[in-house]
Amino acid sequence: MPLQSHLDNKALEELEKKYDSALHTRDNGPILTKVVYWATIAYALYHFWTAGFGTPVDYVHMGIHLAGLYFFIFLAFPFLKSDRALANTPGKFLSFGNVPLLDWVIMILAMMGSLYLWFSWRGFDLFGIQVSEQALRQGNPAGPDIFFGTIIILTVLEIARRTIGIVLPLIIVVFIGYALLGPYIPIQILKHPGVDWRQFVNNMYFPFEGIFGVTLWVVSTVVFHFVLFGVVAQRMGLGQFFVDNAMILAGRYTGGPAKVSVVSSAFFGTISGSSIANTVSTGSLTIPNMKKLGYPGHFAGGVEAAASAGGQITPPIMGAASFLMAEYLEVPYTTIVIAAIVPALMHYIGVMSIVHFTAKRLGLEAYPKDQIPQFVQVWREGWFTVLPLIGLLVVLFSGYSPNMAAFIGISLCVVVGFCAIDKPLSLTVPLALLGFIFWKASPYSGEGFSPTMAGVLGALTLLGCLHRNERQSFKDLFDSCHVGVQYALAVGAASAAVGIVVGVINTTGVGFRLGFMVTNGAADMAASLAPLLDWTSLEVFGQASIQQFLSLVLIAIACILMGAGLPTTALYIMLVAVAQPALAQLGVPALATHMFVLYYGVISEITPPVCASAYAAAGIAGANPFRTGVSAFTLGLGKLMVPMVFVYAPTMLIVLPEYFTLVSFLQVTLTCALGVFAIATAVSGYFMAPLNGMWRVLMAIGGLMLVAPSLGSDLAAILVIAPVLFQQVSSQRNLQAATQ
């Protein structure tokens, strides 16, 4: 049976709908389905236009964005998901387009609440109701403010529940209860004066804090655009180009299909921050091929899930949380991108090493030579698909805003994938883009492009027009925009809802209170443990070091446990509020703290029992979901350890000059990579020869010592690993002698 070697966009869309619950939507019937389809196109075009030509004032733009979320979610997602609710069966009572009348009413009220701030910002006098301008009623909301604010608070919880499940809304309800019932909290350190409902609505509804705060702003101005870019770029052909190059790079080696999975997922992760989209897009090809060449189904699915979960930590386009991190830390997004390079590399080294040694142990071969694409042919037929990514990176790393980078990237996707000389009308797009580029380079645009930047982008546009490969139709482009909006609904709903958490944290200071509890608890445990380790006389076993380590462990456990069922973005926002004050007291840099929480939040994607990426991979592999999740978690051990490294040795993050020196960077990075490699041999039970019993334990201990960023632990690791190396060399010689 020939190995699968091509990704079909329609088939991928069906797979994504099957395994991503955010795409399980109602059948709205022919008329409403068309209305919703063209509304998603208009919604995508609005965001695309604002990325390039300027975003309206925050309360206007976020109001429009949130109104769109309400429109699409209440029409597409039923109150309770069931086959009957999703199917468009005739005769449903008071239902229009398979949407109950109550959903229509709630949707209209919620959309009015979203746009009300725009309408009322300057005040109004209507039907005898007088409302002063917003600046004068800040802290003293009017009656309509309370009405619409209450609707918005309740409905953002509802759209979050409909798209991502009940866990996040329940957690937010706890935060709301904490804000309202502060004086009655039995734990003294958590008590606070509390707020009444009027003041709570004021804090949650008015901009700059709460729902219309930083989370919704970042998602509506940056994240949406990068989600759209990833979908359009992949369907334009960049996804297939990545897979073909991964086949060329890794397919010819031992365990070829699994290595192709890792490399292609790493490539795909550079344009997509969605783990499930990554899993389905590359896994639909790699998982069947792994199974055909001898990998167990659960391991094949685990490889794909573990590799794909790296998408949210793989530069340049990481998950939504990374854009929020840049906003919170008030640093350029490129700083986050550079800081994430080495930790992401460690994750893929770990996955690739385990895959390699497992293939060695199982005796699995490479791809047949006739199944590996030819380098010249792949690049001759697909080089043009890289142009949009190059354009995006050039703009991003030249200091321009991420939304401008996404605007250029999406524009080049349209030029490269959908415009051609033999389609004269389509040439209006590249001509318009050239006009925009040179307008941005003119003195009339204010802070625009430099002449060099304009020249580079102009050249990329012309190259995108001139290649001779087949273009797709604009219907395919519209379909991509439609899917991109569908992808953005869940993260948009989560960002709006989690804004309530941010508002409560700012109102009550609960983040600092919980952080104080973490450090106090860790200090008490350290005070008990430190006397037991006094005999070592090592600084690493001092009370302060133990307290820091225990604080990190407690926060990591919280990330993993709360990550069960929570989107990474929501988890990051909630836990960084606790981690930042807790770890700042222990001298951990803010960037390292934020990256620490992000990494452990992403691990939840492959941590049983709730691991969405692993479940999607298991579905494709036809394997047990829980066992696939265990395999994925095991393969992702590198991601589990690396956050500890960059907290103790921030030099790994490169961008912190007070910690970075070339010598320390090389020492920490190289020994960490060797440690991850050593642990991979212990996990897979193979190095130069089968690795069993005590030798496997010694390799794991030595690997952990190498990962620990300390010269002393590195030297100790050499002593621990040396006997294993001698044993492996001897075993390898014996195996070679036996086969001769």
Disulfide bonds with the S-S distance in Angstrom:
none
